Amino acid sequence: MILCHGGTERIPCVSVPPWQYRLNLSMLIFVFMDTDFLIIGQGLSGTWLSYYLQKENRSFLVIDNNQPNSASRIAAGLINPVTGRRIVKTWMIDELLAFIIPAYKELGNELGIDAIELRPLIDFHATPQMKLAFEERLSEKADFLFKSPDQNNYTDLFNYDFGFGEVNPCYVVNLKDIIPAWRKSLLSTDQLLEEDFDMNELQQNDSHISYKNIKAEKIIFCDGVSSSASPFFKNLPFALNKGEVVLIEAEHIPAPFIFKKGMMLTHLEKDIYWVGSNYLWEFEDDRPTGQFRAQTESLLKSWLKIPFKIIDHKASIRPANIERRPFVGLHPFMRNVGILNGMGTKGCSLAPYFAKQLADHILYEKGILPEADIRRFSKILMR
Ligand SMILES: Cc1cc2nc3c(=O)[nH]c(=O)nc-3n(C[C@H](O)[C@H](O)[C@H](O)COP(=O)(O)OP(=O)(O)OC[C@H]3O[C@@H](n4cnc5c(N)ncnc54)[C@H](O)[C@@H]3O)c2cc1C
């Protein structure tokens, strides 16, 4: 059998008389697809990695099963630059914001959508101690923190006893449009297969990988929680974390803000708002629970002064890890197998930045930030 190369297809040709050719070809045709990269998963990580590889004119194929409750399809898309009781800056936030805001704007322009929006966070202090902590940080002139002189701004809409602070800038990434729009674009150019990836079909050797009829230079896993059970990466210190959200219908809540009191509330579309989330380290499955719904309904009844109706309730599992740092890079002992994962609670800010680092690493051998590089786990990945 002779392999005929035609574009990205390799078609087996057989030396047969011409009159038999049509018959034999239809019986024997077996199309190989050669591509530079096979990417598993099209959540935030797979979206951004494929975007940067496309910008470098490299060929790739994404396989994604469109799981409706994957983390990127449940998240609100919030980017809050501060965290914790001390209200300190999150890891690398200045550097991340400088990179990701233009990145989301550029992606949005290409897809014809508003990909990122500035929305200050109105943080209603839940206790006098939390108010004190906020004011202490204000007196230290901490970045991102402000206090409005009119503490009665929101008394028509919300119950709050201890005033509020403002975190600004905060952002909301338009995940509900970005993920489907990028998917549509990949489907239109035959760069995405909508199916389950089956690890049993993968063959990996020193020079390339093959999967069914696909041959690629490298395979990169962007498959969120699935990698925690993968033969290549299950030893990474994943610490999966479940989160639930409800969607409510309500009127008159000003859309250009994120509101917080125990939970976050932010505008999604029309009269629909996203409310969440909780963080569970121990859980039995990825399904919504009656307990969360009851607790959230009770919280909303005491917090909102306006009528609302719960119209949906969802749950997902965050691909989080013990160190709260991403997993980025090529497997230290299998250089044609890579990963972009471990985004935890911060996929919106981490995924674009580290997707670019991974693309530059793969294509130009540039370095990956050591705190994110999976080579930090070389010993456990050897097992
Ligand atoms: C309730 C909740 C709220 C959140 N809110 C925020 C927030 O406001 N801001 C923020 O920054 N982060 C938030 N996060 C975290 C954020 O969602 C994640 O960090 C991020 O989405 C992870 O993206 P990912 O692409 O790495 O993984 P995923 O989003 O899990 O994507 C993995 C993809 O791989 C596909 N896949 C998996 N296995 C297979 C297989 N075998 N075959 C084919 N396809 C497969 C899935 O369908 C999916 O499309 C939240 C998470 C949750 C659960």
The ligand as an SDF file (V2000), in Angstrom:
LIG
                    3D

 53 58  0  0  0  0  0  0  0  0999 V2000
  -19.8990   27.1690   40.1830 C   0  0  0  0  0  0  0  0  0  0  0  0
  -18.6300   27.6850   39.6000 C   0  0  0  0  0  0  0  0  0  0  0  0
  -18.4260   29.0450   39.4960 C   0  0  0  0  0  0  0  0  0  0  0  0
  -17.2330   29.5230   38.9670 C   0  0  0  0  0  0  0  0  0  0  0  0
  -17.0850   30.8760   38.8170 N   0  0  0  0  0  0  0  0  0  0  0  0
  -15.9450   31.3660   38.2780 C   0  0  0  0  0  0  0  0  0  0  0  0
  -15.7840   32.7540   38.0750 C   0  0  0  0  0  0  0  0  0  0  0  0
  -16.7070   33.5420   38.3130 O   0  0  0  0  0  0  0  0  0  0  0  0
  -14.6030   33.2120   37.5850 N   0  0  0  0  0  0  0  0  0  0  0  0
  -13.5690   32.3480   37.2660 C   0  0  0  0  0  0  0  0  0  0  0  0
  -12.5160   32.8160   36.8290 O   0  0  0  0  0  0  0  0  0  0  0  0
  -13.7040   31.0210   37.4250 N   0  0  0  0  0  0  0  0  0  0  0  0
  -14.8590   30.5090   37.9260 C   0  0  0  0  0  0  0  0  0  0  0  0
  -15.0030   29.1670   38.0970 N   0  0  0  0  0  0  0  0  0  0  0  0
  -13.8640   28.2980   37.7440 C   0  0  0  0  0  0  0  0  0  0  0  0
  -13.7960   28.1160   36.2350 C   0  0  0  0  0  0  0  0  0  0  0  0
  -15.0450   27.6960   35.7840 O   0  0  0  0  0  0  0  0  0  0  0  0
  -12.7120   27.0930   35.8910 C   0  0  0  0  0  0  0  0  0  0  0  0
  -11.4760   27.4860   36.4210 O   0  0  0  0  0  0  0  0  0  0  0  0
  -12.5550   26.9710   34.3790 C   0  0  0  0  0  0  0  0  0  0  0  0
  -13.7780   26.9560   33.7430 O   0  0  0  0  0  0  0  0  0  0  0  0
  -11.7690   25.7230   34.0170 C   0  0  0  0  0  0  0  0  0  0  0  0
  -11.7110   25.6720   32.6170 O   0  0  0  0  0  0  0  0  0  0  0  0
  -11.0740   24.4160   31.8640 P   0  0  0  0  0  0  0  0  0  0  0  0
  -11.2050   24.6760   30.4250 O   0  0  0  0  0  0  0  0  0  0  0  0
   -9.7070   24.1530   32.3970 O   0  0  0  0  0  0  0  0  0  0  0  0
  -11.9830   23.1710   32.3090 O   0  0  0  0  0  0  0  0  0  0  0  0
  -13.5840   22.8630   31.9090 P   0  0  0  0  0  0  0  0  0  0  0  0
  -14.2880   24.1050   31.9090 O   0  0  0  0  0  0  0  0  0  0  0  0
  -13.9370   21.7810   32.8220 O   0  0  0  0  0  0  0  0  0  0  0  0
  -13.4450   22.3560   30.4320 O   0  0  0  0  0  0  0  0  0  0  0  0
  -13.1130   21.0170   30.1170 C   0  0  0  0  0  0  0  0  0  0  0  0
  -13.7090   20.6890   28.7580 C   0  0  0  0  0  0  0  0  0  0  0  0
  -13.3090   19.3740   28.3990 O   0  0  0  0  0  0  0  0  0  0  0  0
  -14.4430   18.6310   27.9500 C   0  0  0  0  0  0  0  0  0  0  0  0
  -14.1530   17.2370   28.2840 N   0  0  0  0  0  0  0  0  0  0  0  0
  -13.8360   16.7030   29.4860 C   0  0  0  0  0  0  0  0  0  0  0  0
  -13.6040   15.3910   29.3690 N   0  0  0  0  0  0  0  0  0  0  0  0
  -13.7790   15.0630   28.0720 C   0  0  0  0  0  0  0  0  0  0  0  0
  -13.6900   13.8580   27.2990 C   0  0  0  0  0  0  0  0  0  0  0  0
  -13.3580   12.6860   27.8510 N   0  0  0  0  0  0  0  0  0  0  0  0
  -13.9410   13.9060   25.9870 N   0  0  0  0  0  0  0  0  0  0  0  0
  -14.2680   15.0790   25.3740 C   0  0  0  0  0  0  0  0  0  0  0  0
  -14.3520   16.2530   26.0360 N   0  0  0  0  0  0  0  0  0  0  0  0
  -14.1120   16.2530   27.3640 C   0  0  0  0  0  0  0  0  0  0  0  0
  -15.6310   19.2300   28.7020 C   0  0  0  0  0  0  0  0  0  0  0  0
  -16.8490   19.0610   28.0000 O   0  0  0  0  0  0  0  0  0  0  0  0
  -15.2450   20.6950   28.7570 C   0  0  0  0  0  0  0  0  0  0  0  0
  -15.6910   21.3960   27.6230 O   0  0  0  0  0  0  0  0  0  0  0  0
  -16.2070   28.6370   38.5770 C   0  0  0  0  0  0  0  0  0  0  0  0
  -16.4140   27.2600   38.6660 C   0  0  0  0  0  0  0  0  0  0  0  0
  -17.6300   26.7890   39.1650 C   0  0  0  0  0  0  0  0  0  0  0  0
  -17.8440   25.2990   39.2230 C   0  0  0  0  0  0  0  0  0  0  0  0
  1  2  1  0
  2  3  1  0
  2 52  2  0
  3  4  2  0
  4  5  1  0
  4 50  1  0
  5  6  2  0
  6  7  1  0
  6 13  1  0
  7  8  2  0
  7  9  1  0
  9 10  1  0
 10 11  2  0
 10 12  1  0
 12 13  2  0
 13 14  1  0
 14 15  1  0
 14 50  1  0
 15 16  1  0
 16 17  1  0
 16 18  1  0
 18 19  1  0
 18 20  1  0
 20 21  1  0
 20 22  1  0
 22 23  1  0
 23 24  1  0
 24 25  2  0
 24 26  1  0
 24 27  1  0
 27 28  1  0
 28 29  2  0
 28 30  1  0
 28 31  1  0
 31 32  1  0
 32 33  1  0
 33 34  1  0
 33 48  1  0
 34 35  1  0
 35 36  1  0
 35 46  1  0
 36 37  1  0
 36 45  1  0
 37 38  2  0
 38 39  1  0
 39 40  1  0
 39 45  2  0
 40 41  1  0
 40 42  2  0
 42 43  1  0
 43 44  2  0
 44 45  1  0
 46 47  1  0
 46 48  1  0
 48 49  1  0
 50 51  2  0
 51 52  1  0
 52 53  1  0
M  END
$$$$
